[in-house]
Amino acid sequence: MSAVIAFKNSGVVVHADAQAIAVDVGAISAAPVNASGPAGQVGAATPLPTAPGATAGQPKGPGSSRLAVAGRRLHALMGLLIPPVLGLCILGGLWALVASQNASIPGPVATWHAAAKLFADPFYSNGPNDQGIGWNVLSSLKRVGIGFGFAALVGIPMGFILGRFAFVNRMFEPVISLLRPVSPLAWLPIGLLVFKRADPAATWTIFICSIWPMILNTAQGVQRVPQDYLNVARVLGLPEDKVITRILFPAVLPYMLTGIRLSIGTAWLVIVAAEMLTGGVGIGFWVWDEWNNLKVEHILIAIFVIGIVGFLLEQFLLLLARRFSYETR
């Protein structure tokens, strides 16, 4: 902005003439201003410095910001994908190296071709003892679901009781300490003796191995509830069912989900070994049957299938735990 001040007999006259200053995201510049009047001509104003690489008066489009955001997202995605891919490549390289030194172990390429044929029809059925790998996986998941469900129905309420009442906790503590370290497969003969059938015996094994993490984690969660909450409930005269549903359950839920996640991992591990011993339809029996048929490629495929199914189960429960975790809100 420029201004001219002229003095006359009648007073002071101020004459001002200004031009707009162009403002842009990339550069800020001032247009030269010429002022004329009684006092003469004033020189042009000095333009403001522009940013390096920017053109004065030329707006900077939104494309560059979108490119920057896309670049950051691509960098984050590469950070998530590259480490696991490198780990899998190392595993495949070691596998190929061992297979090259031992002819009885098929390499990754031979196993891949066998998997392509196997998964071309995973749900075929040629009788009770000759079924596709899909039916075997579903049968194992069914046994795990039944045994795990019964364990949750018994273990979670029992964990609440043990955590809520100190006398009951002291009464059952030696029993749990005695039975928890026992291998789940040691309970399989007891199940065969009681149920007289292999299928419920395997389900019983899943039940007995799944119940301990749920009991212990739920009881620990109840014991860690602040005593002030319970004192307020006592002052308000809340009944026990309201204390459990309104105070204990929301606070114990993360601990309970952790016990469930540990239990499902243990159950999926145990069912493979149990089915190897009991027979029938199941991924464990399928692995043993393929060993008897000397199809090592199918055994390796089953190992990957077991690992992938276990990984998916654990990730599902982790997502569920994050959904109900207070720390993530």
C-alpha positions as CSV (number, residue, x, y, z in Angstrom):
1,M,0.0,0.0,0.0
2,S,1.3,3.5,-0.8
3,A,0.0,6.9,0.4
4,V,0.5,10.5,-0.7
5,I,0.0,13.4,1.8
6,A,-0.5,16.9,0.4
7,F,-0.7,20.1,2.5
8,K,-3.1,22.9,1.4
9,N,-4.2,26.2,2.9
10,S,-7.5,24.7,4.1
11,G,-5.9,21.7,5.8
12,V,-4.4,18.4,5.2
13,V,-5.5,16.2,2.3
14,V,-4.6,12.5,2.3
15,H,-4.8,10.7,-1.0
16,A,-4.3,6.9,-0.9
17,D,-4.3,4.3,-3.6
18,A,-3.7,0.6,-3.0
19,Q,-3.8,-2.5,-5.0
20,A,-4.7,-6.0,-3.7
21,I,-2.0,-8.2,-2.4
22,A,-2.1,-11.7,-4.0
23,V,-2.0,-14.4,-1.5
24,D,-1.4,-18.0,-2.5
25,V,-0.6,-21.3,-0.7
26,G,2.8,-21.6,-2.4
27,A,3.9,-18.0,-2.6
28,I,3.0,-14.6,-1.4
29,S,3.7,-11.6,-3.6
30,A,2.8,-7.9,-3.6
31,A,1.9,-6.3,-6.9
32,P,3.8,-3.0,-7.7
33,V,1.9,0.1,-6.8
34,N,2.3,3.5,-8.5
35,A,0.8,6.5,-6.8
36,S,0.4,9.9,-8.4
37,G,-0.8,13.1,-6.9
38,P,0.3,16.6,-6.1
39,A,3.5,15.4,-4.5
40,G,4.6,13.4,-7.6
41,Q,5.1,9.8,-8.3
42,V,6.2,7.2,-5.8
43,G,8.2,4.1,-6.9
44,A,6.9,0.6,-7.1
45,A,6.8,-1.5,-3.9
46,T,9.4,-4.3,-3.4
47,P,7.7,-7.7,-3.9
48,L,7.8,-10.2,-1.1
49,P,10.1,-13.2,-1.5
50,T,8.5,-16.4,-2.8
51,A,9.1,-19.9,-1.7
52,P,11.8,-22.0,-3.5
53,G,10.4,-23.7,-6.5
54,A,7.1,-21.9,-6.3
55,T,5.7,-19.5,-8.9
56,A,4.2,-16.3,-7.7
57,G,0.5,-16.1,-8.2
58,Q,0.3,-19.8,-9.3
59,P,-1.9,-21.8,-7.0
60,K,-0.7,-25.2,-5.8
61,G,-3.1,-27.9,-6.6
62,P,-4.4,-30.7,-4.2
63,G,-2.6,-33.4,-6.2
64,S,0.7,-33.0,-4.4
65,S,-0.9,-33.4,-1.0
66,R,-2.7,-36.5,-2.2
67,L,0.5,-37.9,-3.5
68,A,2.2,-37.3,-0.1
69,V,-0.6,-39.1,1.7
70,A,-0.4,-42.0,-0.7
71,G,3.3,-42.2,-0.3
72,R,3.0,-42.4,3.5
73,R,0.4,-45.1,3.2
74,L,2.5,-47.1,0.8
75,H,5.5,-46.8,3.2
76,A,3.4,-48.0,6.1
77,L,2.1,-50.9,4.0
78,M,5.5,-51.9,3.0
79,G,6.6,-51.9,6.6
80,L,3.8,-54.3,7.4
81,L,4.3,-56.7,4.5
82,I,8.1,-56.9,3.9
83,P,9.1,-58.4,7.3
84,P,6.7,-61.4,7.2
85,V,7.4,-62.0,3.5
86,L,11.1,-62.1,4.3
87,G,10.5,-64.5,7.2
88,L,8.5,-66.8,4.9
89,C,11.2,-66.7,2.2
90,I,13.8,-67.7,4.8
91,L,11.6,-70.6,5.9
92,G,11.1,-71.7,2.3
93,G,14.9,-71.5,1.7
94,L,15.7,-73.6,4.7
95,W,13.0,-76.1,3.7
96,A,14.4,-76.4,0.1
97,L,17.9,-76.8,1.5
98,V,16.9,-79.7,3.8
99,A,14.9,-81.3,1.0
100,S,17.9,-81.1,-1.3
101,Q,20.0,-83.0,1.3
102,N,17.3,-85.6,2.1
103,A,15.4,-87.2,-0.8
104,S,12.6,-88.5,1.5
105,I,11.4,-85.0,2.3
106,P,9.6,-83.3,-0.6
107,G,10.6,-79.7,-1.4
108,P,8.4,-76.6,-1.6
109,V,7.7,-77.1,-5.4
110,A,6.6,-80.7,-5.1
111,T,4.4,-79.9,-2.0
112,W,2.8,-77.0,-3.9
113,H,1.8,-79.3,-6.8
114,A,0.4,-81.8,-4.4
115,A,-1.5,-79.1,-2.6
116,A,-3.0,-77.9,-5.9
117,K,-4.3,-81.4,-6.6
118,L,-5.5,-81.9,-3.0
119,F,-7.5,-78.6,-2.8
120,A,-9.0,-79.1,-6.3
121,D,-11.6,-81.2,-4.5
122,P,-11.3,-80.8,-0.7
123,F,-14.8,-82.0,0.1
124,Y,-14.9,-85.4,-1.7
125,S,-16.3,-88.4,0.2
126,N,-15.6,-92.0,-0.7
127,G,-16.7,-93.5,2.5
128,P,-16.2,-92.9,6.2
129,N,-12.4,-93.5,6.1
130,D,-11.7,-91.7,2.8
131,Q,-12.8,-88.0,2.8
132,G,-11.3,-84.8,1.7
133,I,-9.2,-82.5,3.8
134,G,-12.0,-80.0,4.1
135,W,-14.3,-82.5,5.8
136,N,-11.4,-83.5,8.2
137,V,-10.8,-79.9,9.2
138,L,-14.5,-79.2,9.8
139,S,-14.8,-82.4,11.9
140,S,-11.9,-81.3,14.1
141,L,-13.3,-77.8,14.4
142,K,-16.6,-79.3,15.5
143,R,-15.0,-81.3,18.2
144,V,-13.0,-78.3,19.4
145,G,-16.2,-76.2,19.4
146,I,-18.2,-78.6,21.5
147,G,-15.5,-79.3,24.0
148,F,-14.5,-75.6,24.2
149,G,-18.2,-74.6,24.6
150,F,-18.7,-76.9,27.6
151,A,-15.4,-75.7,29.1
152,A,-16.6,-72.1,28.8
153,L,-20.0,-72.9,30.4
154,V,-18.3,-74.4,33.4
155,G,-15.0,-72.6,33.6
156,I,-16.1,-68.9,33.4
157,P,-18.8,-69.1,36.1
158,M,-16.4,-71.1,38.3
159,G,-13.7,-68.4,37.8
160,F,-16.2,-65.8,39.0
161,I,-17.0,-67.9,42.0
162,L,-13.3,-68.5,42.9
163,G,-12.4,-64.8,42.4
164,R,-15.4,-63.5,44.4
165,F,-15.3,-65.8,47.4
166,A,-12.0,-66.3,49.2
167,F,-13.1,-69.4,51.0
168,V,-14.1,-71.2,47.8
169,N,-10.8,-70.2,46.2
170,R,-8.8,-71.7,49.1
171,M,-10.9,-74.8,48.9
172,F,-10.3,-75.5,45.2
173,E,-6.8,-74.1,44.9
174,P,-5.0,-77.4,45.7
175,V,-7.3,-79.3,43.4
176,I,-6.6,-77.0,40.4
177,S,-2.8,-77.0,41.2
178,L,-2.9,-80.8,41.2
179,L,-4.8,-81.4,38.0
180,R,-3.7,-78.5,35.8
181,P,-0.2,-79.7,35.0
182,V,-1.5,-83.1,33.8
183,S,-1.1,-83.6,30.1
184,P,-4.5,-83.5,28.3
185,L,-3.7,-86.8,26.5
186,A,-3.5,-88.5,29.9
187,W,-7.3,-87.9,30.2
188,L,-8.0,-89.6,26.9
189,P,-8.1,-93.2,28.3
190,I,-10.5,-92.0,31.1
191,G,-12.8,-90.6,28.4
192,L,-12.7,-93.8,26.4
193,L,-13.5,-95.8,29.6
194,V,-16.4,-93.5,30.5
195,F,-18.0,-92.8,27.1
196,K,-17.1,-96.1,25.3
197,R,-16.6,-94.1,22.1
198,A,-13.7,-92.3,20.5
199,D,-15.6,-89.1,19.4
200,P,-16.9,-88.1,22.8
201,A,-13.6,-89.1,24.4
202,A,-11.8,-86.6,22.1
203,T,-14.3,-84.0,23.0
204,W,-13.7,-84.7,26.7
205,T,-10.0,-84.2,26.2
206,I,-10.7,-80.8,24.7
207,F,-12.9,-79.9,27.6
208,I,-10.4,-80.8,30.2
209,C,-7.5,-78.9,28.6
210,S,-9.6,-75.8,27.8
211,I,-11.1,-75.2,31.2
212,W,-8.0,-74.3,33.2
213,P,-7.0,-71.1,31.5
214,M,-10.5,-69.8,31.6
215,I,-10.9,-70.5,35.3
216,L,-7.6,-69.0,36.3
217,N,-7.8,-65.8,34.1
218,T,-11.4,-65.1,35.1
219,A,-10.6,-65.5,38.8
220,Q,-7.6,-63.2,38.5
221,G,-9.7,-60.6,36.7
222,V,-12.3,-60.7,39.5
223,Q,-9.7,-60.4,42.2
224,R,-8.2,-57.3,40.5
225,V,-11.4,-55.3,40.5
226,P,-10.9,-52.3,42.8
227,Q,-12.4,-52.8,46.2
228,D,-13.9,-49.3,46.1
229,Y,-16.3,-50.5,43.4
230,L,-17.5,-53.3,45.6
231,N,-17.8,-51.0,48.6
232,V,-20.0,-48.7,46.6
233,A,-22.2,-51.6,45.6
234,R,-22.5,-52.7,49.2
235,V,-23.5,-49.2,50.3
236,L,-26.1,-49.1,47.6
237,G,-27.4,-52.5,48.6
238,L,-27.0,-54.0,45.1
239,P,-27.9,-57.7,45.0
240,E,-25.2,-60.2,43.9
241,D,-26.5,-60.7,40.4
242,K,-26.3,-56.9,39.8
243,V,-22.8,-56.8,41.2
244,I,-21.7,-59.5,38.8
245,T,-23.5,-58.1,35.7
246,R,-22.9,-54.3,36.3
247,I,-19.5,-54.2,38.0
248,L,-17.6,-57.4,37.8
249,F,-18.4,-58.6,34.2
250,P,-17.3,-55.3,32.4
251,A,-14.0,-55.2,34.4
252,V,-13.3,-58.9,34.0
253,L,-14.1,-59.2,30.3
254,P,-10.5,-58.5,29.0
255,Y,-9.1,-61.2,31.4
256,M,-11.8,-63.6,30.4
257,L,-11.1,-63.1,26.7
258,T,-7.4,-63.7,27.3
259,G,-8.3,-67.0,29.0
260,I,-10.5,-67.9,26.0
261,R,-7.7,-67.2,23.6
262,L,-5.3,-69.3,25.5
263,S,-7.8,-72.1,25.7
264,I,-8.7,-72.2,22.0
265,G,-5.0,-72.4,21.1
266,T,-4.4,-75.3,23.5
267,A,-7.6,-77.1,22.3
268,W,-6.5,-76.9,18.6
269,L,-3.1,-78.3,19.6
270,V,-4.6,-81.2,21.6
271,I,-7.2,-82.2,19.1
272,V,-4.6,-83.2,16.5
273,A,-2.9,-85.6,18.9
274,A,-6.2,-86.9,20.3
275,E,-7.5,-87.7,16.8
276,M,-4.2,-89.5,16.0
277,L,-5.0,-91.9,18.8
278,T,-8.8,-92.2,18.5
279,G,-9.1,-92.4,14.7
280,G,-12.2,-91.4,12.7
281,V,-12.6,-88.3,10.7
282,G,-10.4,-85.4,11.6
283,I,-7.2,-83.6,10.7
284,G,-5.2,-85.5,13.2
285,F,-6.5,-88.9,11.9
286,W,-5.9,-87.6,8.3
287,V,-2.2,-86.9,9.1
288,W,-1.7,-90.4,10.6
289,D,-3.5,-92.0,7.7
290,E,-1.3,-90.2,5.2
291,W,1.7,-91.3,7.1
292,N,0.6,-94.9,6.8
293,N,0.2,-94.3,3.0
294,L,3.7,-92.7,2.9
295,K,2.3,-89.5,1.4
296,V,4.8,-87.1,3.0
297,E,3.6,-84.2,0.9
298,H,0.1,-84.4,2.4
299,I,1.6,-84.4,5.9
300,L,3.4,-81.2,5.2
301,I,0.2,-79.7,3.7
302,A,-1.6,-80.7,6.8
303,I,1.0,-79.0,9.0
304,F,0.4,-75.7,7.1
305,V,-3.4,-76.2,7.3
306,I,-3.3,-76.7,11.0
307,G,-1.1,-73.7,11.5
308,I,-3.2,-71.4,9.3
309,V,-6.5,-72.5,11.0
310,G,-4.9,-72.0,14.5
311,F,-3.6,-68.6,13.4
312,L,-7.0,-67.5,12.1
313,L,-8.7,-68.6,15.4
314,E,-6.2,-66.7,17.5
315,Q,-6.5,-63.5,15.3
316,F,-10.3,-63.6,15.6
317,L,-10.1,-63.8,19.3
318,L,-7.5,-61.0,19.4
319,L,-9.8,-58.7,17.4
320,L,-12.6,-59.6,19.8
321,A,-10.4,-58.8,22.8
322,R,-9.4,-55.4,21.3
323,R,-13.1,-54.7,20.6
324,F,-14.0,-55.0,24.3
325,S,-10.8,-53.6,25.7
326,Y,-11.1,-50.3,27.6
327,E,-7.5,-49.3,26.8
328,T,-8.2,-49.0,23.1
329,R,-11.2,-46.7,23.5
